[in-house]
Amino acid sequence: MSNLQLMSHALCPYVQRAVISLTEKGALFDRTDIDLANKPDWFLQISPLGKTPVLISVGQPIFESVPILEYLEETQPHPLHPA
Ligand SMILES: N[C@@H](CCC(=O)N[C@@H](CS)C(=O)NCC(=O)O)C(=O)O
């Protein structure tokens, strides 16, 4: 299992932001699709608003797509922002 796990939904554009960043950076990650119409309890415990995406990095959940993108930019190679 990768150190990066993305809690996802197939149609979620906010998830796609994270997937684009992870893919462009060549980061290995596991993706778990969440049924947003029937959210599992474990998901509600890590996602305060019950929304995707949530990125779990080394066991620590990060929620909201913009902070996830900032975290990936700061911790993964291949910068997507100009210096
Ligand atoms: N501001 C959030 C928006 C995330 C969001 O709205 N996700 C939707 C799916 S695209 C969701 O999880 N909806 C389920 C719900 O609101 O119960 C972000 O940028 O991550």
Ligand as a Chemical Component Dictionary entry (heavy atoms), coordinates in Angstrom:
data_LIG
# 
_chem_comp.id                   LIG 
_chem_comp.type                 NON-POLYMER 
_chem_comp.pdbx_formal_charge   0 
_chem_comp.three_letter_code    LIG 
# 
loop_
_chem_comp_atom.comp_id 
_chem_comp_atom.atom_id 
_chem_comp_atom.alt_atom_id 
_chem_comp_atom.type_symbol 
_chem_comp_atom.charge 
_chem_comp_atom.model_Cartn_x 
_chem_comp_atom.model_Cartn_y 
_chem_comp_atom.model_Cartn_z 
_chem_comp_atom.pdbx_ordinal 
LIG N1  N1  N 0 -14.543 22.642 -1.036 1  
LIG C1  C1  C 0 -14.410 21.206 -1.213 2  
LIG C2  C2  C 0 -15.560 20.710 -2.053 3  
LIG C3  C3  C 0 -15.634 19.194 -2.075 4  
LIG C4  C4  C 0 -17.004 18.706 -2.504 5  
LIG O1  O1  O 0 -17.959 19.480 -2.633 6  
LIG N2  N2  N 0 -17.105 17.374 -2.769 7  
LIG C5  C5  C 0 -18.377 16.807 -3.109 8  
LIG C6  C6  C 0 -18.244 15.843 -4.285 9  
LIG S1  S1  S 0 -17.652 16.662 -5.757 10 
LIG C7  C7  C 0 -18.897 15.990 -1.958 11 
LIG O2  O2  O 0 -18.140 15.294 -1.305 12 
LIG N3  N3  N 0 -20.212 16.043 -1.712 13 
LIG C8  C8  C 0 -20.831 15.201 -0.725 14 
LIG C9  C9  C 0 -21.634 15.980 0.268  15 
LIG O3  O3  O 0 -21.586 17.223 0.245  16 
LIG O4  O4  O 0 -22.317 15.353 1.070  17 
LIG C10 C10 C 0 -13.062 20.884 -1.845 18 
LIG O5  O5  O 0 -12.503 21.764 -2.533 19 
LIG O6  O6  O 0 -12.523 19.791 -1.619 20 
# 
loop_
_chem_comp_bond.comp_id 
_chem_comp_bond.atom_id_1 
_chem_comp_bond.atom_id_2 
_chem_comp_bond.value_order 
_chem_comp_bond.pdbx_ordinal 
LIG N1  C1  SING 1  
LIG C1  C2  SING 2  
LIG C1  C10 SING 3  
LIG C2  C3  SING 4  
LIG C3  C4  SING 5  
LIG C4  O1  DOUB 6  
LIG C4  N2  SING 7  
LIG N2  C5  SING 8  
LIG C5  C6  SING 9  
LIG C5  C7  SING 10 
LIG C6  S1  SING 11 
LIG C7  O2  DOUB 12 
LIG C7  N3  SING 13 
LIG N3  C8  SING 14 
LIG C8  C9  SING 15 
LIG C9  O3  DOUB 16 
LIG C9  O4  SING 17 
LIG C10 O5  DOUB 18 
LIG C10 O6  SING 19 
# 
